[in-house]
Amino acid sequence: MARPKNTPEKIDRMRNSMMDAVISLLDHVSPDKVSIRMIAEKVGVSHMVFYTYFKDRDEIMQVLIERERKRINDHFAAKLEKAKTASAKSVMQELISEYMQTAEEHPKIFRLFWLDPMIEENQEHARFNQLDDAIASLSKLIKIGIEKGEFNKRNERLAATTIMAIINGPIVMEQCKKLPADIKCAKLMEQITLAAFSYLQS
């Protein structure tokens, strides 16, 4: 007797379970070390079952990046709505704090999104889109802050890119083990946050 076909809902649940398994694995191993067998074991299925839902390892990584990109965009959208009635500066502070906390708690995921090289041309395009999305959202938040008089008037896109560079600098240094031994990343981030707001308000 043939097995009943999986419904679209069941397929979606299993695909998300497998992507969640990758997220969990990235807390312990680098992205290039995550294997199909590891993903399958984490979910509790045979490694052959994996191929029912994804073509290969590259596909699950790409779909995962797209899923997380959507979540980030949705999160930004909620913050932009909040900034319309709340202080844009306080919303920017929340975003910076959440970003730093995520990078600290999930360094391997940060590497997957920002540091690890992508091979396929379409993957590189997706990586660029992800960065461009973040800059576009930050630009909108900065524009709201300018309109409210909380930030000084300037080119919003250039300002957003500058903020991304300021905030990412210490995290990348920490990830690459380039921070001086006597400097702690958390303390540096406090100073960097002050520098970011000094720039926005200067």
MODELLER restraints for C-alpha pairs under 7 A, 6 or more apart:
rsr = mdl.restraints
at = mdl.atoms
rsr.add(forms.Gaussian(group=physical.xy_distance, feature=features.Distance(at['CA:15:A'], at['CA:53:A']), mean=6.21, stdev=0.5))
rsr.add(forms.Gaussian(group=physical.xy_distance, feature=features.Distance(at['CA:17:A'], at['CA:43:A']), mean=6.76, stdev=0.5))
rsr.add(forms.Gaussian(group=physical.xy_distance, feature=features.Distance(at['CA:18:A'], at['CA:39:A']), mean=6.31, stdev=0.5))
rsr.add(forms.Gaussian(group=physical.xy_distance, feature=features.Distance(at['CA:18:A'], at['CA:43:A']), mean=6.35, stdev=0.5))
rsr.add(forms.Gaussian(group=physical.xy_distance, feature=features.Distance(at['CA:19:A'], at['CA:60:A']), mean=6.90, stdev=0.5))
rsr.add(forms.Gaussian(group=physical.xy_distance, feature=features.Distance(at['CA:19:A'], at['CA:64:A']), mean=5.89, stdev=0.5))
rsr.add(forms.Gaussian(group=physical.xy_distance, feature=features.Distance(at['CA:21:A'], at['CA:39:A']), mean=5.85, stdev=0.5))
rsr.add(forms.Gaussian(group=physical.xy_distance, feature=features.Distance(at['CA:21:A'], at['CA:42:A']), mean=5.92, stdev=0.5))
rsr.add(forms.Gaussian(group=physical.xy_distance, feature=features.Distance(at['CA:21:A'], at['CA:43:A']), mean=6.52, stdev=0.5))
rsr.add(forms.Gaussian(group=physical.xy_distance, feature=features.Distance(at['CA:22:A'], at['CA:39:A']), mean=6.26, stdev=0.5))
rsr.add(forms.Gaussian(group=physical.xy_distance, feature=features.Distance(at['CA:25:A'], at['CA:34:A']), mean=6.96, stdev=0.5))
rsr.add(forms.Gaussian(group=physical.xy_distance, feature=features.Distance(at['CA:26:A'], at['CA:108:A']), mean=5.42, stdev=0.5))
rsr.add(forms.Gaussian(group=physical.xy_distance, feature=features.Distance(at['CA:26:A'], at['CA:109:A']), mean=6.14, stdev=0.5))
rsr.add(forms.Gaussian(group=physical.xy_distance, feature=features.Distance(at['CA:27:A'], at['CA:106:A']), mean=5.97, stdev=0.5))
rsr.add(forms.Gaussian(group=physical.xy_distance, feature=features.Distance(at['CA:27:A'], at['CA:108:A']), mean=5.96, stdev=0.5))
rsr.add(forms.Gaussian(group=physical.xy_distance, feature=features.Distance(at['CA:30:A'], at['CA:108:A']), mean=5.96, stdev=0.5))
rsr.add(forms.Gaussian(group=physical.xy_distance, feature=features.Distance(at['CA:31:A'], at['CA:112:A']), mean=6.30, stdev=0.5))
rsr.add(forms.Gaussian(group=physical.xy_distance, feature=features.Distance(at['CA:36:A'], at['CA:47:A']), mean=6.34, stdev=0.5))
rsr.add(forms.Gaussian(group=physical.xy_distance, feature=features.Distance(at['CA:36:A'], at['CA:57:A']), mean=6.36, stdev=0.5))
rsr.add(forms.Gaussian(group=physical.xy_distance, feature=features.Distance(at['CA:37:A'], at['CA:47:A']), mean=5.15, stdev=0.5))
rsr.add(forms.Gaussian(group=physical.xy_distance, feature=features.Distance(at['CA:40:A'], at['CA:46:A']), mean=5.92, stdev=0.5))
rsr.add(forms.Gaussian(group=physical.xy_distance, feature=features.Distance(at['CA:40:A'], at['CA:47:A']), mean=5.02, stdev=0.5))
rsr.add(forms.Gaussian(group=physical.xy_distance, feature=features.Distance(at['CA:40:A'], at['CA:50:A']), mean=6.43, stdev=0.5))
rsr.add(forms.Gaussian(group=physical.xy_distance, feature=features.Distance(at['CA:54:A'], at['CA:60:A']), mean=6.17, stdev=0.5))
rsr.add(forms.Gaussian(group=physical.xy_distance, feature=features.Distance(at['CA:62:A'], at['CA:123:A']), mean=6.77, stdev=0.5))
rsr.add(forms.Gaussian(group=physical.xy_distance, feature=features.Distance(at['CA:69:A'], at['CA:130:A']), mean=6.21, stdev=0.5))
rsr.add(forms.Gaussian(group=physical.xy_distance, feature=features.Distance(at['CA:76:A'], at['CA:137:A']), mean=6.42, stdev=0.5))
rsr.add(forms.Gaussian(group=physical.xy_distance, feature=features.Distance(at['CA:79:A'], at['CA:91:A']), mean=6.57, stdev=0.5))
rsr.add(forms.Gaussian(group=physical.xy_distance, feature=features.Distance(at['CA:80:A'], at['CA:141:A']), mean=6.10, stdev=0.5))
rsr.add(forms.Gaussian(group=physical.xy_distance, feature=features.Distance(at['CA:83:A'], at['CA:91:A']), mean=6.13, stdev=0.5))
rsr.add(forms.Gaussian(group=physical.xy_distance, feature=features.Distance(at['CA:88:A'], at['CA:141:A']), mean=6.74, stdev=0.5))
rsr.add(forms.Gaussian(group=physical.xy_distance, feature=features.Distance(at['CA:88:A'], at['CA:144:A']), mean=6.62, stdev=0.5))
rsr.add(forms.Gaussian(group=physical.xy_distance, feature=features.Distance(at['CA:88:A'], at['CA:145:A']), mean=5.04, stdev=0.5))
rsr.add(forms.Gaussian(group=physical.xy_distance, feature=features.Distance(at['CA:89:A'], at['CA:145:A']), mean=6.78, stdev=0.5))
rsr.add(forms.Gaussian(group=physical.xy_distance, feature=features.Distance(at['CA:89:A'], at['CA:150:A']), mean=6.69, stdev=0.5))
rsr.add(forms.Gaussian(group=physical.xy_distance, feature=features.Distance(at['CA:103:A'], at['CA:110:A']), mean=5.61, stdev=0.5))
rsr.add(forms.Gaussian(group=physical.xy_distance, feature=features.Distance(at['CA:118:A'], at['CA:124:A']), mean=5.72, stdev=0.5))
rsr.add(forms.Gaussian(group=physical.xy_distance, feature=features.Distance(at['CA:135:A'], at['CA:157:A']), mean=6.73, stdev=0.5))
rsr.add(forms.Gaussian(group=physical.xy_distance, feature=features.Distance(at['CA:135:A'], at['CA:160:A']), mean=5.50, stdev=0.5))
rsr.add(forms.Gaussian(group=physical.xy_distance, feature=features.Distance(at['CA:135:A'], at['CA:161:A']), mean=5.98, stdev=0.5))
rsr.add(forms.Gaussian(group=physical.xy_distance, feature=features.Distance(at['CA:136:A'], at['CA:157:A']), mean=6.90, stdev=0.5))
rsr.add(forms.Gaussian(group=physical.xy_distance, feature=features.Distance(at['CA:138:A'], at['CA:160:A']), mean=5.34, stdev=0.5))
rsr.add(forms.Gaussian(group=physical.xy_distance, feature=features.Distance(at['CA:139:A'], at['CA:156:A']), mean=4.87, stdev=0.5))
rsr.add(forms.Gaussian(group=physical.xy_distance, feature=features.Distance(at['CA:139:A'], at['CA:157:A']), mean=5.09, stdev=0.5))
rsr.add(forms.Gaussian(group=physical.xy_distance, feature=features.Distance(at['CA:139:A'], at['CA:160:A']), mean=5.20, stdev=0.5))
rsr.add(forms.Gaussian(group=physical.xy_distance, feature=features.Distance(at['CA:142:A'], at['CA:156:A']), mean=6.04, stdev=0.5))
rsr.add(forms.Gaussian(group=physical.xy_distance, feature=features.Distance(at['CA:143:A'], at['CA:156:A']), mean=6.06, stdev=0.5))
rsr.add(forms.Gaussian(group=physical.xy_distance, feature=features.Distance(at['CA:145:A'], at['CA:151:A']), mean=5.22, stdev=0.5))
rsr.add(forms.Gaussian(group=physical.xy_distance, feature=features.Distance(at['CA:146:A'], at['CA:152:A']), mean=5.79, stdev=0.5))
rsr.add(forms.Gaussian(group=physical.xy_distance, feature=features.Distance(at['CA:146:A'], at['CA:153:A']), mean=5.63, stdev=0.5))
rsr.add(forms.Gaussian(group=physical.xy_distance, feature=features.Distance(at['CA:151:A'], at['CA:200:A']), mean=5.35, stdev=0.5))
rsr.add(forms.Gaussian(group=physical.xy_distance, feature=features.Distance(at['CA:151:A'], at['CA:201:A']), mean=4.72, stdev=0.5))
rsr.add(forms.Gaussian(group=physical.xy_distance, feature=features.Distance(at['CA:152:A'], at['CA:200:A']), mean=6.20, stdev=0.5))
rsr.add(forms.Gaussian(group=physical.xy_distance, feature=features.Distance(at['CA:152:A'], at['CA:201:A']), mean=5.14, stdev=0.5))
rsr.add(forms.Gaussian(group=physical.xy_distance, feature=features.Distance(at['CA:152:A'], at['CA:202:A']), mean=6.22, stdev=0.5))
rsr.add(forms.Gaussian(group=physical.xy_distance, feature=features.Distance(at['CA:163:A'], at['CA:196:A']), mean=6.13, stdev=0.5))
rsr.add(forms.Gaussian(group=physical.xy_distance, feature=features.Distance(at['CA:166:A'], at['CA:192:A']), mean=6.75, stdev=0.5))
rsr.add(forms.Gaussian(group=physical.xy_distance, feature=features.Distance(at['CA:166:A'], at['CA:196:A']), mean=6.69, stdev=0.5))
rsr.add(forms.Gaussian(group=physical.xy_distance, feature=features.Distance(at['CA:167:A'], at['CA:192:A']), mean=6.60, stdev=0.5))
rsr.add(forms.Gaussian(group=physical.xy_distance, feature=features.Distance(at['CA:170:A'], at['CA:185:A']), mean=6.66, stdev=0.5))
rsr.add(forms.Gaussian(group=physical.xy_distance, feature=features.Distance(at['CA:170:A'], at['CA:189:A']), mean=6.81, stdev=0.5))
rsr.add(forms.Gaussian(group=physical.xy_distance, feature=features.Distance(at['CA:173:A'], at['CA:179:A']), mean=5.50, stdev=0.5))
rsr.add(forms.Gaussian(group=physical.xy_distance, feature=features.Distance(at['CA:174:A'], at['CA:185:A']), mean=6.59, stdev=0.5))
